[in-house]
Every structure is written in structure tokens, then in C-alpha cells.
């Protein structure tokens, strides 16, 4: 079964690690199907910058390991000596973020496509991402930012640009071309299909678009989310009152089919 929503399914945000990985892979495959022969799309990865545990929890599970404490008293990092029968150890694996690089035959970087995660819009992760974005634009690289998660400070991410009030939406795609003083915004609401996103390349290249809605639908189907998402639970992150009412109507209508 397809998702009950016409555009982005907000319940997919709870499963962002899997959704993100699939989107990057499917988008790279789609680009390699339509790019000129002289260009290729490659998936790359980096370790995300984390500064707040809340950001980690938002995109990946943390694991609490319960292990017997040593028989002798143990000093904590703060120097306090604690005697206890068990020690609770918090282990968090580094969060790996994937993105797409479009390169030419010589390996020159032409375009980067980012499917943004909450870490790109929070604290140190936000600062690190904006710095990297500035470096890419200064080097003459095009940048496509696909934002399909509502968590984080999207307004800070857009700076120095400001979103017009009439273009505010739960999701968005922003296209930036060197030197970066101009950005092109595609708002994406809950009630409409996600846009086909133009991918800027070189001046001589033909127009190439990324069918964002088809890719999200592919993620939903291949991830078997129709049978694993519990639509009876509240959406996470929560929706505002108007959006939540509309979502309830959509889910009620889907049950009657």
C-alpha cells in the first residue's frame, strides 16, 4: 500500500536514519540514469557533528549498557567516589551522514546534494554545516538542500536569506549556486506532492531534475512502512493544531478505503 499522504509522510521522520540512507542511494541511482555521460553521481559520507544528546536521540537510538560494577569503589570523571552494584554506561555510535557528489570525468566537484538531518540544524552541527556550505559555494560548487525533517532551526539554516511569510512550509528545497548571494526556494507542504527538483550542473549541460516525490514513495514501499508505521500514535515531532487536524482527516479517510 502507498502512503496515505499525497506528499511527504510526516510519520517517516521518526525513521529518519533509514529514510535518509535510502533517499541518498535512490537519488544517486536516479541521477546516474539521467546525467550526461561526462558526469557521475557518487554517494559520500561524513561523521556528523554532535553537541547535544537530544539531537542524537532525534535521529538514532542510544544504547544503555548495564554492566556489573567492579568490586572496589570507582571514581567518576568528576572525582567523586561511588560504590554501586551496577554501572550504567551510555554508548553512542557516531552518526554517519550521507550525501551526493556530482563530479566530472576529471573528478572536479560540480554539485552537492544534501538530504538534511536534524544535526544540520542544531547547535555545532548547524555551524559546521553552514561553514561547509560557504566553502563549497566559494569553490564554485552548486548545492541542493532537501529538508524533509521538521526538527531543528530551519530559519537559521537559511541565513543569510530570509523565507518570505507566504513561503513558510513544513518542508522545503533550497538551491544555491556560486557565489551564493542568491538562493532558490521550493516550499513543500503536507497537502501537495513534493516537487521535481532541478539540479544545477554546468552551463552547457541539459536540464536534470530529481523526482523527489517518486523517491520518497520508493522509500516508503521498499522500507515496508505501510505495515510498520503505527498511525494511531501521535506524529513525532508534533504537528501544529491545523496540520494535526488535517492529518487526522487523511488517516480517517484512508481507513474507509
Buried (B, 14 or more C-beta within 10 A) or exposed (E): EEBBBBBBBBBBBBBBBEBBBBBBBBBBEBBEEBBEEBBBBBBEEEEBBBBBEEBBEBBBEEEEEEEEBEEEEEEEEEEEEEEEEEBEEEEEEEBEBBBBBBBBEEEEBBBBBBBBBBBBBBBBBBEBBBEBBEEBBEEEBBBBBBBBBBBBBBEEBBEEBEBEEEEEBBBBBBBBBBEBEEBEBBBBBBEEBBBEBBBBBBEEBEEBEBBBBBBBBBBBEEBEBEEEBEBEEEBEBEBEEEBBEBBEEBBEEBEEE
